[in-house]
Amino acid sequence: MHFLAFDARTGTKMPPYVPGVMAFILKLHTDMFLGFWAEIFLGVMGLLFFAAIVSGVVLYAPFMAKLDFGTLRRGRSKRLGWLDRHNLLGIVTLVWASVVGVTGTINTFVVPITAIWKSNGLAEIIASETRTPLGPQRASVQAALDVVQRKAPEMKPQFIAFPGVVFSSQHHYAVFLKGATPLTSRLLLPGFVDAATGRLDAVVPMPWYMQAMLLAQPLHFGNYGGLAMKIVWAIFDILTIIVLGSGLYLWLRRRGGPSDQRVREVVMAGEIA
């Protein structure tokens, strides 16, 4: 793809986009530069991460029945100290980690989810491609936008997918409109205009699974509440890293320590985690 940016107020062409450090980190985060199957692999890891959270809650409930919430036992072994911190930070970040894990998994399946939508929800649209051959002459893109907006005047344009790209058919301009409020701005309504004639073929509401995917993307990255929410997201990220690191430390110590020492810790502390 080739990106061009224009000032929406004046139409002036902006300087070319140059991928920076954050673009590198985003690519590393989404598929580790290994393509589609690496992205699916990370999605499966997200499901396992959520399963680990659920199992942690199951273990946490009987464990805390013997202690006050937030108890950090001092004067015991280093491992028990880390166990208490692990449990406390784990339960504090429970909801956030669950949301990020589940939405991250949804985001990794964007390609198959979109393929399902195209094969099911767009079956009639794709079938209409045989009506008019698509030659080199195309209908006006502005006219396509106008005819779709007349169907939903309260909504704003989000993007236009040209024929042949993932969010359209081989024969249509797909004009995507978004809601005008902060809550509805993530929900899209696509209209499909014949790229040869400019005829509006359909305005098709997106199914629930596509809407769920669209809502998951900004929720995963904390894009709903501006900079303040991103700072909160970063803090919870750091806490979750500590939870993961302490869990790995506890697992290694449990496997590596003498069996009689582990038994003493369990008996003295009532440990079950």
N, C-alpha and C positions, 0 to 999 in steps of 0.2 A: 504493500500500500504506500501511497504517497500522500503526505499530509500538507494541507494548506490552511492557514488560519487568517481570518479577516476580521477587522474591527466591525462589530455589529452596528455601530452608530454611523460610521462613515463609509464602510466598504473598503477601507484601506487594507492592503495586504500586509500581514504581520511578518516579522522575521521567521525564517524556517525553524521548525522544531528540531532541537538537538537532544537526543536521549541523554539523560544524566544519571547520577548515582541512583536516584529513586527508581528510575525505569529498570536499571539492572537488578535492584533488590526485588522489585515487583515480579520480574520474570523469574528470578531465583525462587521466589515464594510460591508462584503459581505452578511451575512445572520443572524447576531446576535446570532449565535449558535442555530438557530431554524430550519435549514434545507431549503428544496427547496421552500416551499410556502412563507417563510419569505423573501427569495431572490426575488421572484416574487413581493411580497408586496413592497419591496424597489424599484423595477423597476417601479411600478405604482407611487410611491412617486416621483421618478425621472421625470416622465412625468408631474405630477402636478407641480413640481418645475419649469420645463420649461414653462408650461402654466402661472405660476405666473410671470416669466420673461417677457413673451410676453405681458401680461396685464399691467405690470409695464411700458413697453415702450409706450403702447397706452396712458397711463395716463401722462407719462413724456413729451411727445411732446407738448401738449397744455399748460402744466404747465410752461415749460421753455420758451414759447413764450413771457411771461411777464417778464422774468428775463434773465440776462446774464449767459452764461454757467459757472458753478462752483460757483455761488453766494452762500455765506453763510451769511444769514441775522443775524446781531447781534443786541442786545438790544431788541429782541422780547422774546417771551416765550421760555422756555426750549424745549417744544414739537416742535416748529417751527425750532429751531436749529437742533434738531435731524432729522427732516424731510428733511432739506437741506443736511445734511450729508448722510442720507439714499439715497436720489436721486443722489447725486454726486458719491458716491461709487458704487451705483447700475449701473449707466451708464458706469462707468469706467471698471467694471468687467463684463459687459454685455456679450461680446463674449466669454470670458473664462468660465463664469458660464453656458452659453448655451452649449458649447462644452462638459464640464464635466458632465452636467446633462444628455445630450442625450447619450453620450458614456457610462455613468454609467448605464443607462437604457438598452442599448444594451448588456452590459456585464451580466446583471442579467438574460437575456433570452438565455444564452449560451446553456442550456440543451434542450429547445424546438427547438432552431435554429439548433442544431446539429442533433436532431431527424428528423427534416424535411429534412435535407441533406441526412441522411442515408436512409430514406424511398423513396426519389425521386432520388437524384443524384447517389446513390449506389445501385439502384434496380438491375441493370445488374450484378454488382459485387456479390451481395448477392445471386442472382439466380445461379451463377456459383459454389456455394458451394457444390452442389450435384454431381459434376463431379468426385471428388476424396475424399474418406473418410479420415478424419483427425484423424490419429492414434497417438500413443505416439511418434513415430519418426517424427521429424520435419526437414525441409530443413534448410540449413545454413542461418543464419541471415546476415552474411557478404555477401554471394552470392546474397541475396535478395537486399541488399543495392547496390551492384555493378551493377546488371541488371537494376535497376531503374535509377541510376546515368548515365548510358550510354545513356539513353533517354534524359537527360538534363544535359550534362557535365558542363555547365556554372553555375549550382546551387550547393549549399552545403547541406549536410544532417542536418536536424533540430532534428527529433526524429523518432523512429520506434514504431508503435503501434502493439502490439501482438494480436493474435486472441481473440475475446471476449471482448475487451475493447471498450470504447465509440467511439473512432475515427477509428475503424476498423470493419470488419465483424467477424463472428464466425470461419472463415476459412483462413483468410489472414494475412500476415504481411502487414501493411500499412506503407510504407516508405515515410516520408514527407521531401521534399526538400524546401529550402528557397533561395531567391535571394542573390546575393553576394554583393550588394550595400546597403548602409544605407536605401535607400528608398524602395528597394524591399525585404529587409531582413525580413519583416513582412508578406510577401505574400508567401503562401505555395502551393506546387504542390505535391499531393499524388500519389504514385504508389502502386498498389496492387499485391502482389506476393502470389501465392498459397503456404501455409505453409507446405503442405504435399510433393509437388513435386518441389517447387522452380520455377514454371512457372510464368512468368509475365502475368497477366490477363489484366491489363489496367493501363494507366496513365491518370487520370481524373482531369482536372483543376477544382478547387473549384468554385462554383457559387458566384455571387456578394454578396449575403447576408452572406456567410461564410467569404469572404474576408473583408467585412465591419466589422464583428465581430472581426476578427483578428487585423484589424487596430484600432478598438476602444479601445482594451485593453491597449496597451502602451500609446495611446493618453490620456486616462483617468487618468493614473498615472504619466504622464509626463516623460516617459521613452525614448523619442526620442533623447533628447539633453544632456544626461548625468546629472551630478550633478548641472550644472548651471540652466538647465530647471527645475529640481526638486525644487531648491530654489525659482525660480519664481513661480512655482506651489504652494509652501507653502505660499508665500506672498499673492497670490490671494486667497488662502484658508482662510487666516486670515481676509482679507478684506470682503470676502463673509460671514463669520461668523458674522462680524460686521453688514453687511447689513441685515442678517436674524434677529439678535438680535434687531436692531433698528426698523425693521418692526414690530416685536412682541410688542416692547415697544409702538410704535405709535398706534397700534391696541388696546392695552389695555387702553391707555390714552384716545383714541377716544370713547371707550365704557364706560369708567368710569367717564369722566369729565362731569361737568354740561353742559346742552344743550346750555345755553346762552353764556358760555365761548367758546364752539366749534364754534358757529355762529360768534362770534367776530373774532376769528382766521381766519375763512374762508373769511370774508369780508375784514379784514385788510391786509391779505397776499395773497389773490387770490388763496388760497389753493384748490386743487381739488384732491390731492393724499390721 
